[in-house]
Amino acid sequence: MSNDLHGVTLEAMVTRLQEHYGWDQLGRKIDINCFISDPSIKSSLKFLRRTPWARTQVEELYQATKFAD
């Protein structure tokens, strides 16, 4: 993973992505249940912390997303 994520917590990534896309679009971009079925930041973090392939997808989407700061 590149240094673009240095200092960015998983919680910050999920929160920013959710605010940017909303749960519906986020669930379409990354097809994982924690974004589709009764989504919440807390449940998403629990799943992503124990599922490396899903966390990688979140990190890649975070890096690919152009946020308007």
mmCIF file as gemmi writes it, N, C-alpha and C atoms, coordinates in Angstrom:
data_model
loop_
_atom_site.group_PDB
_atom_site.id
_atom_site.type_symbol
_atom_site.label_atom_id
_atom_site.label_alt_id
_atom_site.label_comp_id
_atom_site.label_asym_id
_atom_site.label_entity_id
_atom_site.label_seq_id
_atom_site.pdbx_PDB_ins_code
_atom_site.Cartn_x
_atom_site.Cartn_y
_atom_site.Cartn_z
_atom_site.occupancy
_atom_site.B_iso_or_equiv
_atom_site.pdbx_formal_charge
_atom_site.auth_seq_id
_atom_site.auth_asym_id
_atom_site.pdbx_PDB_model_num
ATOM 1 N N . MET Axp A 1 ? 0.85 -1.175 0 1 0 ? 1 A 1
ATOM 2 C CA . MET Axp A 1 ? 0 0 0 1 0 ? 1 A 1
ATOM 3 C C . MET Axp A 1 ? 0.891 1.233 0 1 0 ? 1 A 1
ATOM 4 N N . SER Axp A 2 ? 0.51 2.225 -0.683 1 0 ? 2 A 1
ATOM 5 C CA . SER Axp A 2 ? 1.335 3.426 -0.784 1 0 ? 2 A 1
ATOM 6 C C . SER Axp A 2 ? 1.212 4.276 0.469 1 0 ? 2 A 1
ATOM 7 N N . ASN Axp A 3 ? 2.057 5.291 0.565 1 0 ? 3 A 1
ATOM 8 C CA . ASN Axp A 3 ? 2.056 6.178 1.709 1 0 ? 3 A 1
ATOM 9 C C . ASN Axp A 3 ? 0.861 7.118 1.735 1 0 ? 3 A 1
ATOM 10 N N . ASP Axp A 4 ? 0.001 7.068 0.716 1 0 ? 4 A 1
ATOM 11 C CA . ASP Axp A 4 ? -1.193 7.91 0.709 1 0 ? 4 A 1
ATOM 12 C C . ASP Axp A 4 ? -2.066 7.633 1.933 1 0 ? 4 A 1
ATOM 13 N N . LEU Axp A 5 ? -1.936 6.433 2.494 1 0 ? 5 A 1
ATOM 14 C CA . LEU Axp A 5 ? -2.761 6.045 3.622 1 0 ? 5 A 1
ATOM 15 C C . LEU Axp A 5 ? -2.057 6.264 4.959 1 0 ? 5 A 1
ATOM 16 N N . HIS Axp A 6 ? -0.84 6.749 4.934 1 0 ? 6 A 1
ATOM 17 C CA . HIS Axp A 6 ? -0.092 6.946 6.18 1 0 ? 6 A 1
ATOM 18 C C . HIS Axp A 6 ? -0.86 7.889 7.107 1 0 ? 6 A 1
ATOM 19 N N . GLY Axp A 7 ? -1.158 7.404 8.298 1 0 ? 7 A 1
ATOM 20 C CA . GLY Axp A 7 ? -1.852 8.225 9.275 1 0 ? 7 A 1
ATOM 21 C C . GLY Axp A 7 ? -3.364 8.254 9.128 1 0 ? 7 A 1
ATOM 22 N N . VAL Axp A 8 ? -3.907 7.562 8.123 1 0 ? 8 A 1
ATOM 23 C CA . VAL Axp A 8 ? -5.359 7.525 7.928 1 0 ? 8 A 1
ATOM 24 C C . VAL Axp A 8 ? -5.892 6.24 8.553 1 0 ? 8 A 1
ATOM 25 N N . THR Axp A 9 ? -6.762 6.373 9.531 1 0 ? 9 A 1
ATOM 26 C CA . THR Axp A 9 ? -7.315 5.182 10.175 1 0 ? 9 A 1
ATOM 27 C C . THR Axp A 9 ? -8.381 4.543 9.303 1 0 ? 9 A 1
ATOM 28 N N . LEU Axp A 10 ? -8.629 3.272 9.558 1 0 ? 10 A 1
ATOM 29 C CA . LEU Axp A 10 ? -9.687 2.567 8.835 1 0 ? 10 A 1
ATOM 30 C C . LEU Axp A 10 ? -11.034 3.24 9.099 1 0 ? 10 A 1
ATOM 31 N N . GLU Axp A 11 ? -11.262 3.666 10.325 1 0 ? 11 A 1
ATOM 32 C CA . GLU Axp A 11 ? -12.514 4.35 10.654 1 0 ? 11 A 1
ATOM 33 C C . GLU Axp A 11 ? -12.667 5.638 9.851 1 0 ? 11 A 1
ATOM 34 N N . ALA Axp A 12 ? -11.575 6.388 9.701 1 0 ? 12 A 1
ATOM 35 C CA . ALA Axp A 12 ? -11.63 7.628 8.917 1 0 ? 12 A 1
ATOM 36 C C . ALA Axp A 12 ? -11.926 7.331 7.448 1 0 ? 12 A 1
ATOM 37 N N . MET Axp A 13 ? -11.325 6.255 6.925 1 0 ? 13 A 1
ATOM 38 C CA . MET Axp A 13 ? -11.575 5.883 5.524 1 0 ? 13 A 1
ATOM 39 C C . MET Axp A 13 ? -13.033 5.52 5.303 1 0 ? 13 A 1
ATOM 40 N N . VAL Axp A 14 ? -13.567 4.639 6.155 1 0 ? 14 A 1
ATOM 41 C CA . VAL Axp A 14 ? -14.949 4.182 5.993 1 0 ? 14 A 1
ATOM 42 C C . VAL Axp A 14 ? -15.908 5.362 6.156 1 0 ? 14 A 1
ATOM 43 N N . THR Axp A 15 ? -15.649 6.214 7.134 1 0 ? 15 A 1
ATOM 44 C CA . THR Axp A 15 ? -16.516 7.37 7.368 1 0 ? 15 A 1
ATOM 45 C C . THR Axp A 15 ? -16.507 8.307 6.17 1 0 ? 15 A 1
ATOM 46 N N . ARG Axp A 16 ? -15.341 8.584 5.649 1 0 ? 16 A 1
ATOM 47 C CA . ARG Axp A 16 ? -15.22 9.5 4.499 1 0 ? 16 A 1
ATOM 48 C C . ARG Axp A 16 ? -15.887 8.918 3.254 1 0 ? 16 A 1
ATOM 49 N N . LEU Axp A 17 ? -15.657 7.627 3.02 1 0 ? 17 A 1
ATOM 50 C CA . LEU Axp A 17 ? -16.29 6.974 1.864 1 0 ? 17 A 1
ATOM 51 C C . LEU Axp A 17 ? -17.81 6.962 2.005 1 0 ? 17 A 1
ATOM 52 N N . GLN Axp A 18 ? -18.292 6.677 3.204 1 0 ? 18 A 1
ATOM 53 C CA . GLN Axp A 18 ? -19.741 6.638 3.424 1 0 ? 18 A 1
ATOM 54 C C . GLN Axp A 18 ? -20.352 8.023 3.229 1 0 ? 18 A 1
ATOM 55 N N . GLU Axp A 19 ? -19.677 9.048 3.711 1 0 ? 19 A 1
ATOM 56 C CA . GLU Axp A 19 ? -20.185 10.415 3.527 1 0 ? 19 A 1
ATOM 57 C C . GLU Axp A 19 ? -20.179 10.816 2.053 1 0 ? 19 A 1
ATOM 58 N N . HIS Axp A 20 ? -19.167 10.353 1.329 1 0 ? 20 A 1
ATOM 59 C CA . HIS Axp A 20 ? -19.023 10.711 -0.085 1 0 ? 20 A 1
ATOM 60 C C . HIS Axp A 20 ? -20.022 9.958 -0.971 1 0 ? 20 A 1
ATOM 61 N N . TYR Axp A 21 ? -20.128 8.652 -0.77 1 0 ? 21 A 1
ATOM 62 C CA . TYR Axp A 21 ? -20.944 7.809 -1.645 1 0 ? 21 A 1
ATOM 63 C C . TYR Axp A 21 ? -22.324 7.479 -1.081 1 0 ? 21 A 1
ATOM 64 N N . GLY Axp A 22 ? -22.452 7.421 0.231 1 0 ? 22 A 1
ATOM 65 C CA . GLY Axp A 22 ? -23.665 6.88 0.844 1 0 ? 22 A 1
ATOM 66 C C . GLY Axp A 22 ? -23.572 5.365 0.862 1 0 ? 22 A 1
ATOM 67 N N . TRP Axp A 23 ? -24.334 4.734 1.745 1 0 ? 23 A 1
ATOM 68 C CA . TRP Axp A 23 ? -24.239 3.27 1.874 1 0 ? 23 A 1
ATOM 69 C C . TRP Axp A 23 ? -24.634 2.547 0.59 1 0 ? 23 A 1
ATOM 70 N N . ASP Axp A 24 ? -25.682 3.017 -0.099 1 0 ? 24 A 1
ATOM 71 C CA . ASP Axp A 24 ? -26.151 2.318 -1.306 1 0 ? 24 A 1
ATOM 72 C C . ASP Axp A 24 ? -25.067 2.239 -2.37 1 0 ? 24 A 1
ATOM 73 N N . GLN Axp A 25 ? -24.491 3.373 -2.693 1 0 ? 25 A 1
ATOM 74 C CA . GLN Axp A 25 ? -23.47 3.388 -3.735 1 0 ? 25 A 1
ATOM 75 C C . GLN Axp A 25 ? -22.189 2.689 -3.265 1 0 ? 25 A 1
ATOM 76 N N . LEU Axp A 26 ? -21.858 2.835 -2.002 1 0 ? 26 A 1
ATOM 77 C CA . LEU Axp A 26 ? -20.676 2.161 -1.465 1 0 ? 26 A 1
ATOM 78 C C . LEU Axp A 26 ? -20.849 0.646 -1.558 1 0 ? 26 A 1
ATOM 79 N N . GLY Axp A 27 ? -22.05 0.164 -1.267 1 0 ? 27 A 1
ATOM 80 C CA . GLY Axp A 27 ? -22.341 -1.266 -1.383 1 0 ? 27 A 1
ATOM 81 C C . GLY Axp A 27 ? -22.292 -1.769 -2.818 1 0 ? 27 A 1
ATOM 82 N N . ARG Axp A 28 ? -22.577 -0.889 -3.774 1 0 ? 28 A 1
ATOM 83 C CA . ARG Axp A 28 ? -22.448 -1.281 -5.19 1 0 ? 28 A 1
ATOM 84 C C . ARG Axp A 28 ? -20.986 -1.296 -5.626 1 0 ? 28 A 1
ATOM 85 N N . LYS Axp A 29 ? -20.201 -0.388 -5.08 1 0 ? 29 A 1
ATOM 86 C CA . LYS Axp A 29 ? -18.785 -0.316 -5.455 1 0 ? 29 A 1
ATOM 87 C C . LYS Axp A 29 ? -17.973 -1.449 -4.823 1 0 ? 29 A 1
ATOM 88 N N . ILE Axp A 30 ? -18.296 -1.767 -3.574 1 0 ? 30 A 1
ATOM 89 C CA . ILE Axp A 30 ? -17.632 -2.868 -2.869 1 0 ? 30 A 1
ATOM 90 C C . ILE Axp A 30 ? -18.74 -3.765 -2.345 1 0 ? 30 A 1
ATOM 91 N N . ASP Axp A 31 ? -18.916 -4.901 -2.991 1 0 ? 31 A 1
ATOM 92 C CA . ASP Axp A 31 ? -20.043 -5.791 -2.711 1 0 ? 31 A 1
ATOM 93 C C . ASP Axp A 31 ? -19.753 -6.654 -1.48 1 0 ? 31 A 1
ATOM 94 N N . ILE Axp A 32 ? -19.898 -6.036 -0.316 1 0 ? 32 A 1
ATOM 95 C CA . ILE Axp A 32 ? -19.757 -6.769 0.939 1 0 ? 32 A 1
ATOM 96 C C . ILE Axp A 32 ? -20.969 -6.462 1.811 1 0 ? 32 A 1
ATOM 97 N N . ASN Axp A 33 ? -21.407 -7.463 2.54 1 0 ? 33 A 1
ATOM 98 C CA . ASN Axp A 33 ? -22.644 -7.37 3.298 1 0 ? 33 A 1
ATOM 99 C C . ASN Axp A 33 ? -22.663 -6.218 4.298 1 0 ? 33 A 1
ATOM 100 N N . CYS Axp A 34 ? -21.52 -5.904 4.897 1 0 ? 34 A 1
ATOM 101 C CA . CYS Axp A 34 ? -21.526 -4.855 5.926 1 0 ? 34 A 1
ATOM 102 C C . CYS Axp A 34 ? -21.847 -3.483 5.335 1 0 ? 34 A 1
ATOM 103 N N . PHE Axp A 35 ? -21.781 -3.332 4.015 1 0 ? 35 A 1
ATOM 104 C CA . PHE Axp A 35 ? -22.162 -2.08 3.358 1 0 ? 35 A 1
ATOM 105 C C . PHE Axp A 35 ? -23.576 -2.144 2.782 1 0 ? 35 A 1
ATOM 106 N N . ILE Axp A 36 ? -24.16 -3.345 2.745 1 0 ? 36 A 1
ATOM 107 C CA . ILE Axp A 36 ? -25.443 -3.546 2.075 1 0 ? 36 A 1
ATOM 108 C C . ILE Axp A 36 ? -26.576 -3.825 3.062 1 0 ? 36 A 1
ATOM 109 N N . SER Axp A 37 ? -26.343 -4.725 3.997 1 0 ? 37 A 1
ATOM 110 C CA . SER Axp A 37 ? -27.395 -5.154 4.917 1 0 ? 37 A 1
ATOM 111 C C . SER Axp A 37 ? -27.248 -4.464 6.274 1 0 ? 37 A 1
ATOM 112 N N . ASP Axp A 38 ? -28.141 -3.538 6.576 1 0 ? 38 A 1
ATOM 113 C CA . ASP Axp A 38 ? -28.152 -2.794 7.845 1 0 ? 38 A 1
ATOM 114 C C . ASP Axp A 38 ? -26.77 -2.207 8.154 1 0 ? 38 A 1
ATOM 115 N N . PRO Axp A 39 ? -26.246 -1.382 7.254 1 0 ? 39 A 1
ATOM 116 C CA . PRO Axp A 39 ? -24.872 -0.904 7.408 1 0 ? 39 A 1
ATOM 117 C C . PRO Axp A 39 ? -24.702 0.107 8.546 1 0 ? 39 A 1
ATOM 118 N N . SER Axp A 40 ? -23.534 0.043 9.154 1 0 ? 40 A 1
ATOM 119 C CA . SER Axp A 40 ? -23.126 1.044 10.142 1 0 ? 40 A 1
ATOM 120 C C . SER Axp A 40 ? -21.609 1.1 10.135 1 0 ? 40 A 1
ATOM 121 N N . ILE Axp A 41 ? -21.076 2.197 10.617 1 0 ? 41 A 1
ATOM 122 C CA . ILE Axp A 41 ? -19.614 2.323 10.693 1 0 ? 41 A 1
ATOM 123 C C . ILE Axp A 41 ? -19.069 1.225 11.605 1 0 ? 41 A 1
ATOM 124 N N . LYS Axp A 42 ? -19.702 1.035 12.762 1 0 ? 42 A 1
ATOM 125 C CA . LYS Axp A 42 ? -19.216 0.062 13.743 1 0 ? 42 A 1
ATOM 126 C C . LYS Axp A 42 ? -19.179 -1.358 13.175 1 0 ? 42 A 1
ATOM 127 N N . SER Axp A 43 ? -20.266 -1.799 12.545 1 0 ? 43 A 1
ATOM 128 C CA . SER Axp A 43 ? -20.297 -3.162 12.003 1 0 ? 43 A 1
ATOM 129 C C . SER Axp A 43 ? -19.315 -3.313 10.837 1 0 ? 43 A 1
ATOM 130 N N . SER Axp A 44 ? -19.172 -2.261 10.056 1 0 ? 44 A 1
ATOM 131 C CA . SER Axp A 44 ? -18.227 -2.307 8.937 1 0 ? 44 A 1
ATOM 132 C C . SER Axp A 44 ? -16.8 -2.444 9.446 1 0 ? 44 A 1
ATOM 133 N N . LEU Axp A 45 ? -16.456 -1.667 10.464 1 0 ? 45 A 1
ATOM 134 C CA . LEU Axp A 45 ? -15.104 -1.74 11.019 1 0 ? 45 A 1
ATOM 135 C C . LEU Axp A 45 ? -14.812 -3.125 11.588 1 0 ? 45 A 1
ATOM 136 N N . LYS Axp A 46 ? -15.78 -3.703 12.286 1 0 ? 46 A 1
ATOM 137 C CA . LYS Axp A 46 ? -15.602 -5.042 12.861 1 0 ? 46 A 1
ATOM 138 C C . LYS Axp A 46 ? -15.29 -6.058 11.765 1 0 ? 46 A 1
ATOM 139 N N . PHE Axp A 47 ? -16.064 -6.012 10.679 1 0 ? 47 A 1
ATOM 140 C CA . PHE Axp A 47 ? -15.849 -6.933 9.566 1 0 ? 47 A 1
ATOM 141 C C . PHE Axp A 47 ? -14.515 -6.666 8.874 1 0 ? 47 A 1
ATOM 142 N N . LEU Axp A 48 ? -14.239 -5.414 8.566 1 0 ? 48 A 1
ATOM 143 C CA . LEU Axp A 48 ? -13.037 -5.076 7.799 1 0 ? 48 A 1
ATOM 144 C C . LEU Axp A 48 ? -11.755 -5.376 8.575 1 0 ? 48 A 1
ATOM 145 N N . ARG Axp A 49 ? -11.79 -5.249 9.885 1 0 ? 49 A 1
ATOM 146 C CA . ARG Axp A 49 ? -10.592 -5.519 10.696 1 0 ? 49 A 1
ATOM 147 C C . ARG Axp A 49 ? -10.22 -6.985 10.697 1 0 ? 49 A 1
ATOM 148 N N . ARG Axp A 50 ? -11.186 -7.865 10.43 1 0 ? 50 A 1
ATOM 149 C CA . ARG Axp A 50 ? -10.857 -9.29 10.412 1 0 ? 50 A 1
ATOM 150 C C . ARG Axp A 50 ? -10.917 -9.916 9.017 1 0 ? 50 A 1
ATOM 151 N N . THR Axp A 51 ? -11.062 -9.063 7.999 1 0 ? 51 A 1
ATOM 152 C CA . THR Axp A 51 ? -11.174 -9.564 6.631 1 0 ? 51 A 1
ATOM 153 C C . THR Axp A 51 ? -10.227 -8.775 5.723 1 0 ? 51 A 1
ATOM 154 N N . PRO Axp A 52 ? -8.974 -9.239 5.611 1 0 ? 52 A 1
ATOM 155 C CA . PRO Axp A 52 ? -7.955 -8.469 4.868 1 0 ? 52 A 1
ATOM 156 C C . PRO Axp A 52 ? -8.318 -8.148 3.422 1 0 ? 52 A 1
ATOM 157 N N . TRP Axp A 53 ? -8.95 -9.074 2.689 1 0 ? 53 A 1
ATOM 158 C CA . TRP Axp A 53 ? -9.267 -8.794 1.276 1 0 ? 53 A 1
ATOM 159 C C . TRP Axp A 53 ? -10.277 -7.659 1.158 1 0 ? 53 A 1
ATOM 160 N N . ALA Axp A 54 ? -11.218 -7.587 2.089 1 0 ? 54 A 1
ATOM 161 C CA . ALA Axp A 54 ? -12.218 -6.509 2.048 1 0 ? 54 A 1
ATOM 162 C C . ALA Axp A 54 ? -11.588 -5.182 2.444 1 0 ? 54 A 1
ATOM 163 N N . ARG Axp A 55 ? -10.711 -5.223 3.436 1 0 ? 55 A 1
ATOM 164 C CA . ARG Axp A 55 ? -10.021 -3.997 3.853 1 0 ? 55 A 1
ATOM 165 C C . ARG Axp A 55 ? -9.189 -3.44 2.694 1 0 ? 55 A 1
ATOM 166 N N . THR Axp A 56 ? -8.545 -4.323 1.955 1 0 ? 56 A 1
ATOM 167 C CA . THR Axp A 56 ? -7.754 -3.897 0.796 1 0 ? 56 A 1
ATOM 168 C C . THR Axp A 56 ? -8.636 -3.192 -0.221 1 0 ? 56 A 1
ATOM 169 N N . GLN Axp A 57 ? -9.838 -3.713 -0.454 1 0 ? 57 A 1
ATOM 170 C CA . GLN Axp A 57 ? -10.756 -3.071 -1.405 1 0 ? 57 A 1
ATOM 171 C C . GLN Axp A 57 ? -11.153 -1.674 -0.932 1 0 ? 57 A 1
ATOM 172 N N . VAL Axp A 58 ? -11.377 -1.525 0.377 1 0 ? 58 A 1
ATOM 173 C CA . VAL Axp A 58 ? -11.734 -0.222 0.94 1 0 ? 58 A 1
ATOM 174 C C . VAL Axp A 58 ? -10.565 0.752 0.772 1 0 ? 58 A 1
ATOM 175 N N . GLU Axp A 59 ? -9.352 0.283 1.065 1 0 ? 59 A 1
ATOM 176 C CA . GLU Axp A 59 ? -8.168 1.14 0.929 1 0 ? 59 A 1
ATOM 177 C C . GLU Axp A 59 ? -7.974 1.574 -0.523 1 0 ? 59 A 1
ATOM 178 N N . GLU Axp A 60 ? -8.172 0.647 -1.448 1 0 ? 60 A 1
ATOM 179 C CA . GLU Axp A 60 ? -8.008 0.973 -2.871 1 0 ? 60 A 1
ATOM 180 C C . GLU Axp A 60 ? -9.068 1.972 -3.337 1 0 ? 60 A 1
ATOM 181 N N . LEU Axp A 61 ? -10.311 1.796 -2.904 1 0 ? 61 A 1
ATOM 182 C CA . LEU Axp A 61 ? -11.362 2.743 -3.277 1 0 ? 61 A 1
ATOM 183 C C . LEU Axp A 61 ? -11.078 4.107 -2.657 1 0 ? 61 A 1
ATOM 184 N N . TYR Axp A 62 ? -10.63 4.128 -1.428 1 0 ? 62 A 1
ATOM 185 C CA . TYR Axp A 62 ? -10.303 5.384 -0.755 1 0 ? 62 A 1
ATOM 186 C C . TYR Axp A 62 ? -9.228 6.143 -1.543 1 0 ? 62 A 1
ATOM 187 N N . GLN Axp A 63 ? -8.206 5.43 -1.973 1 0 ? 63 A 1
ATOM 188 C CA . GLN Axp A 63 ? -7.123 6.058 -2.736 1 0 ? 63 A 1
ATOM 189 C C . GLN Axp A 63 ? -7.595 6.516 -4.106 1 0 ? 63 A 1
ATOM 190 N N . ALA Axp A 64 ? -8.522 5.79 -4.709 1 0 ? 64 A 1
ATOM 191 C CA . ALA Axp A 64 ? -8.991 6.124 -6.055 1 0 ? 64 A 1
ATOM 192 C C . ALA Axp A 64 ? -10.022 7.249 -6.056 1 0 ? 64 A 1
ATOM 193 N N . THR Axp A 65 ? -10.638 7.486 -4.905 1 0 ? 65 A 1
ATOM 194 C CA . THR Axp A 65 ? -11.692 8.501 -4.817 1 0 ? 65 A 1
ATOM 195 C C . THR Axp A 65 ? -11.086 9.896 -4.721 1 0 ? 65 A 1
ATOM 196 N N . LYS Axp A 66 ? -11.6 10.768 -5.532 1 0 ? 66 A 1
ATOM 197 C CA . LYS Axp A 66 ? -11.149 12.169 -5.51 1 0 ? 66 A 1
ATOM 198 C C . LYS Axp A 66 ? -12.114 12.963 -4.64 1 0 ? 66 A 1
ATOM 199 N N . PHE Axp A 67 ? -11.711 13.225 -3.427 1 0 ? 67 A 1
ATOM 200 C CA . PHE Axp A 67 ? -12.549 13.976 -2.501 1 0 ? 67 A 1
ATOM 201 C C . PHE Axp A 67 ? -12.373 15.458 -2.747 1 0 ? 67 A 1
ATOM 202 N N . ALA Axp A 68 ? -13.461 16.199 -2.741 1 0 ? 68 A 1
ATOM 203 C CA . ALA Axp A 68 ? -13.389 17.652 -2.871 1 0 ? 68 A 1
ATOM 204 C C . ALA Axp A 68 ? -13.193 18.233 -1.476 1 0 ? 68 A 1
ATOM 205 N N . ASP Axp A 69 ? -11.981 18.65 -1.197 1 0 ? 69 A 1
ATOM 206 C CA . ASP Axp A 69 ? -11.68 19.192 0.143 1 0 ? 69 A 1
ATOM 207 C C . ASP Axp A 69 ? -11.957 20.652 0.249 1 0 ? 69 A 1
